[in-house]
Amino acid sequence: MSNMSSRIPNHSQNPKDIQGGDKKVMKKSLSVILSTAMALSVFSSVAFAAKADDFSDLKDLDAATKAKFDSMIQAGIFDGVEEGRFGLNDKMNRAQFAKVAALIFELKSSATTSSFEDVKSSDPANGYALPYIEALRVAGITDGKAEGKYVPAGDVTKEELATFLIRGLGKESEAKAKPGVSDKTVSDWAKGYVQLAQELKLFEAPAGQPFNGTAAATRDLLVTSAYQAQQVNNASKKLSVSEAKATGVKTVTVKFNREVDTAKASLALKKGTASVATDVKWADDKKSAVLTLTNSKLSAGAYSVTLSGLAAETVDKAVAEFSAEDEKLTKIEFLNPSDTIAYSKNVMIKLAATNQYGEAASLSAGAYTVYAGNNNDVLKRITKAEDGTLRLILDTATGDNYKQGYGIVSVNIIENDSRVSVNKTFKIGTQPIITKSELGTVKYSTGDALSGKGQQATVELLRYDQYGNLVAADDSEDYDKTITRFFSEYEKNLKTEVVKSGNDGILTVKVSLLDNVAKSGTYTLNVQTQASFSTVKINVKSSKVATKVKLGDVKKEISAGDDEAIIDLAAFDSEGNQLSADDIVNSLKTNQGNDNTVNLSTSNGKIEIVQSGENKGKLRITDMTATDKSIISVSIVLTSPGLNSFDTKTYNVKGARVASTLKLTNDPAKKALPGAKADIELNVLDQFDSKLDKAVTGDVYVQVSFTGSAGLTLVEDDQSTAITTAKYTGEGLKTFNKGFDVKVAADVVNASNDLSGTFKAELVNTKGNVLASITRDVKVIDNKADLSYTVTPVSDLYAAADKLKDDQANIQKSALRKKVKITAKDNAGDLVALPDGVITSIATYNDSIVKASLQLDANGDPVPNAAPYVLGNKVGSATVAVGYKTAKGEQKTASVSINVKDEAVQVAKVVGENDKADYTGAENAQTLLDLTVTDNYGVEYGKAVIADNNNVLGVIYTATDVQGTGSVTISSKGVITVNGSVKSFTLQAIANGKSDSAVITVK
């Protein structure tokens, strides 16, 4: 036994095992106490409980304390003493504590006999603790309670608990240096330990209350003190990435040894040396994170996760490595609730295909082969739903092979690579009867509600037959007419439509908000199909409504002869927030009867709120007859009930607008190859540095000239007539501002390397003085020149070939394809204009991800100077090889990496070039607006293709402010029908909250 008198005076209350702590003590991290899943069977004979609320004596704890208990219980450290009771105030004896302490410090012992005479393995109550008690003795943590005795059934006091926790934190030397608490209820030897424990907030120390150090510690005190010790320990130790592993085909779970400062930390995933794009989501406890791959899925190989963003001195291990494997299909199973399917042309059978992670396999529907019926005569198609399930659409009513009420159909599905398969024989019942319907989860185009004009919400309509199976949509039925929909609460701006979603046989109910609403609410959508009835709640939020308006400055100075002026307009809601341009257009209406009507007036011309384009939300004055030094006054008044906001402002008219200078707006190619064209874009600016499309006076004009070698010509943009000299004045300035092309004939011979052309534009007044001049030379490059070629990067593609069908999935016709382009520079670094047809071939290394092809004719041959295209197929990243012909005629290749995503196509921009147009009876909405729609993948849809792609774009057309008698209706394809004597109307295109409009005059 150790000589304890050398460091602690003899005292009747000095427990021997605490004194013996001066010997070699294990000071392992306290995290062992709290992270080890302790087998505390000595405390309980009941099963592990998940949370504090599972125990009757913990339900009344305050939220903060309950959170601590939840942490300890859910970590497996504590459980109840009996069914439904935690034992909050129960004591813990020394045998039990020995086991806890041994687990705390990771002390191991295989001893079967004890050095203490009162510790016996045959003791039915405490014999289990023998190896733990010996482990503490060997480590020097305890020499027993008294000479030769451990007293296993004795209590553990509060001051003993404080001592062990301080030692576990490795802070014993700090405790000894403390003067100690001034508390007579604490033994002298323990006062420093208790003081430090209270400073570290391991124990609550109510002011003026004694600690009662010699009182027995209870289980509630052990839980809260251990929890706080864990926090202290975590704060003091360095952060390490403890584990990273694949937990899904697109997910990696990363664990840490303590909490992470997620505001600063970053995680990066790599496969080998290649970075892998991910989204990171941190757990609520900040001790783990899930990385979700955004453009690809995990494949066989070595990966690493690197932690960054934190101070180096706070991090121990920043990298964790793991190995991943290719996705493996493990099973396929039928999900139909019955062995009987309906007798119908559209029978749906659902299956689940599961991978090694227990999640829905990411394989596309095309990865499976299906055999159904006799010689596959009942199979119509196989599709994959958003939830990852497979859906087979069968025609069990085909021919005479399948009898209603007693026929059978055998279905076998096989995954093509793994050969995992499943088969089942179904009985054929009677014709389907809709016995139940359900409306799925509502998906909003923006946020969690319809909050702006043009926004949409969609919800799946699931219909079940008498056998419990989903009923697939019939391709020939117009469900928008046969399925009844209505809202329980009235809202005139809510419109519903039933459509078939994609190719999977499921119906979708679309809810559109036709205009902004002034009041938020929840509306009950009721849907009835046959005898089945279902409902779902649709959330609608009020839009910002103007309650105050203020006139601003003119966009550019008003000059004599101007027929139009743009004036800034500011509007504010009831809380003082400034409205956006969209809010102004949607909130302020100039016709009576709207929720928020505005009256506009001007002393000169007509005035309106611009509905679209770059000046959207501003005021526009038209038909002006302003003269030099005159004054134009403008007024705006809000006339809605309860509002009293108005503003008036005057604007001075300056002298007539005149051309002042010329400005080049692009960087034209200085050199060109035979067959190429070099674009030159420039503008005329007036004295206010604004683009001038029309000259009021003839005092100044633009003179364009071109001189060049044979084979070089100048043409106006998109024109073919060659120009040597041309004069632009009046409205002709608009043509000049569109730009010019220098064309080089394809058969030009540049033997002496001296072919060139010079473009000159001069701003000249009537006296012949040149006010401004721009000159650009274009030199023809010799075919033997060394050029550096670069394939222009291709932005992300949508998985159109996999997710869509017909023309949209066909690379030869799809509007969702993208053109691959190539540029070239010479040794001087100058851009060189290239002819069409430089790219001669294109191929993909992985057709299942990216499809690539030149434009082909009806015979499957490349058209002359065929353009190269790529189209997304399935999610992932693939390399595309591009073959091109150099100026020397050499055939070379380059490559470009392209990502494919399956994020749904959404409209990002709606732009109509026209603010006004005339309708003669033949034009559609797209033409009248001169509409271009851009999606989230950067694909632009011109007016000619919008209608054919509206299934993914979702453009809605509305006609408002109809003047005259009659009505205007517009189909989803943009076809306009005018009934009666309509004089004009406002045409608007809306998609995903984006919109543009024009005033249409009916001729």
Steps between C-alpha positions, in 0.01 A plus 500: 500500500614853434611736773226760487623702796774651286253726312170517690476532878313222669131583519213283594310604186784446252398197290803288425427461133485877446831548683660232285432714197842657541649187350514446125150586382353432159406834347332394186248732335166525670342439164541133578252543783245644275556343161542138610174307478502375857334173578334624815307185566581549868272803495216357302340188376281681247558571131678811379273806490520761228425821687429661836126512439491118513543523880229621734744667740670707225195649329484804728860607446554842346592505131872570552545219754292261293727566201800389709325180604398433139863533392620249761213256449515505120876442515431175688678619815196491728174310514221453749513296820167340417230518236399865456710630792845656468583508873571870505586520870638148549851459643790325325720265705879465470483174305285664237726803495807279452353368181424855380851620594665205325301576187580869536873443491493195268656281770492129432554205735441130472552442871293229661622564856519830682763668712222618727367255752141625470481459122397150397390370159246286689329811637156490332454877528842642415715212371469624140714804596810303602701553175404869491607554862831328429552713192463816709743364761767405243473843341556664839164672505394329824657312787165429659283662761685350793798272548439193283140594432322667207146507646319429168154561647593842637379830360692738267503850646459823307857612573631162380305543178647850456850360549465224244354737238783751551756221467327375190535847350874491574472802728613354834802732523269799451276375779791464740607859429160636594450646849183295526138581570409664827240238583498304823295224336795410274797302633828693504670264253212547248457878517728574204328233287154635584607860433630415152197280428270793583707743293467261205125485572509123549274563797253776555593706803201705621617813681522451874415130481744236637640237262445212745809321375466194721141435392441207268495587128177417319441400142362839396820670620716247316312561173517880508860517620612243244320692226672826593836326528451381144450857381813617683701211361381559144585869520855428607598223263598536136249423230542187291314342214437163662327324212374539145308231319259448215144479630321523169571501131519879515564561871805497724466530879783669686538480880712709736630453851325815624282789390610697192474874441278454196498873421870477411559136409498368145508141376636391162468158339754361256539179307872463467607850402175594326256723687143373534220757528279459807239673713577489874240469775615511860325306774322697773765396755775620262692177552432354158413602147355341189657580163262451207659471156335747264623395156598137534478194720762304690700245305767247584817664623674692777340820628601758758317767696698808605400744775608863451412852610609461865818614672772238449590491870144389587499200263676168555379286209348682202478217245313172503529243224259227399435261216180495303357240267284518193130492563369146523142399461415259782131427448185580307157450655140555399310761703146427386275422799307234311568205271218621277526779246222666303387419148604823329717657232692691766586278797777617731732267691745653748841355590783601730860450387740527795878546504760393755424806715136408538387795292320516168747407226601795281486292183271636232198316369702407193730282713228236534351245261137403551315193378126520552235271357534296184794627294488825697163584344365683806801722575458864402790665681712514815568831672666621817318724747652787699501284814721247323236231452452332164163505330390251236209596280322194358212447260313198637203563270696428184383230261327179608782352708391659826151446632326737733448344839710184460806564281859514627808705409856406590742790556878462513744791538878470473775757558721476194844508666461327837230261372309550824141413422155438640186347353139468598178373349195725534136414463295719269192644666226722367512849358644759741275697730649798683435419864746737660702806403773692675662835439874496566730765641454848353808630319526875451704663225637742760510464877213343693208688350368669188617855560516668161327524169586209270624267774385139498447216743479137394367197681482139384155343477531133590201284408453145629280225361300231681815287533698774673719563196584839354300578186706631210375785285331412173681675215176568317303662784486876565520497878482877520137464394404177678646565847312752713696759701387789718612701800297511818598864545455749214806660338452623144871488418548127562482282189533119486593262221541121491786372287684172446849522652762377262483138396435330834121493486440725802270801488603838638276785609655839420385803697592839352476845654370725224560826684635630827269486798470750782414244769683187608303181557484122485264359241359148493528338158236233447549237228241244399574209266216253449363428849821594680557833668827650634619836631823691555588843639651765270681791667473845346696801626411860435731697276649836574245775441595863449368749756737784413645618168774745409610631159870490415728642232482438128717212377654730243451866430181591314590676176295688248368258242501200732182298474568297815640551849565259789454619861608314814221398736541393863222327693487386862279262695329569833816404691722736302666231287580607146326293233689333215419565135297177491310607811421839348367347179298240687375738767410818310228487235376793299148366437222524756373200695835363611614469859756778457417755228733782397415813302773643279502833319744703292486843342648366178423170327379174652634331814508138617688259728748294297397134530814327373859530387786695653270788601244281673333678789589848375274762340503550125372813323419451130363715215677808635518828308758659727686809391830645615488663849142386564388326821317170538311429822414152622265390781426165660218427745406180683122472508443178694273514807683624808800632305596861448834506322592726208801675350557766234820596326607716205768422241687749278531434127848555357607572142454241225694177535795483260758238420815579697739205474547136399574210735626149422303246708694178426857389441498405129729230367803664343561205274291248311530179301343454156127436539479680835328820605617756757226675698529874564251643749479873572252770603428864439487697827331835554623796702374324815700179426180309424458271198330693223275294272336800334640840407252784533693735274711437193793710622709191573518162329714183502710415199616137464761388249681177428806442290645156459668243288300289261298243688437722805163673536309697761131433573254626757417256779290208373501645146670386178538817289861617481577857612783723384353825629179570688344797674283465813278778634159538661350160579783339305718528812314201641628286211854629556478412870429134415857462370684364198679185379822486302469187286791312343419287199568130551695473173723801555870437427745677726823401326687819586354526852383859438121468483315731738207730537444829683172600658450866581207675666501880525263738673477803269315832519353689208815710470700185432678501835571156645382496863596141579655207317552126553725291275550126513723286279438134428790302357462165328713233668708277279386137501847402618479710817543330835188554707413398854154343520283479814165328547267738681385349838146362494281585798299230682247300298160370606447122482251549218555170319420308818226718648312612188379337181441552127672806348617631836704182554634497143836672458415584139192699602507578871484865603687398816817407313800732495733590217871433546719789385869548434715815491849570371783746560823556312852526644445870570201417719251656259157343462451344157153469344433142388275372220209263564583133493833517685370229735481188286407235756381461855480192721427419861699265720184411692178504298300408810586843646548734204383451143697675225439537127538723198181628342381229261271503199207266438738230378710513814790681333654825634356810334750742339704678769307294754471656845610278794256446788492332842196385697483380860394140558555382858648673803878504511806644331637391164775606263411597143765481226485768231668449164592815312684607187776756540579781259770277357248228434632278780249289688533537879296424808425675825278405789259665739349365823124543532279456807142372482247571774140392554383813681165582344501754220378834631462833329765750610419787265205617289579778251271653239673736259172673412324743731228555240372300204205470262279191488350430158358158578794284394761567769549286809606625843865413449521701178317803636734516799806398294552269796814325618500272805822392673510203737720424801746315275558808284303363204315769304166411342404729213143584415483216247572220751345620826163338428656161421691506830233644725465166680831579674487881489145550626445840336153641563352778287245750629300782342412788734389862470277403207365815333177490300224242511583133482760265643846356434601141570848353462586130497807343664652489150460878465213489251291818537126517447329841500121507534291812450629851437820514700717805434805412705625287790812437705663169410717343768720189507563356847720210612651415839427847632672670202294702253498748215219672315400725214201714406326342200285701260238297314485594132 
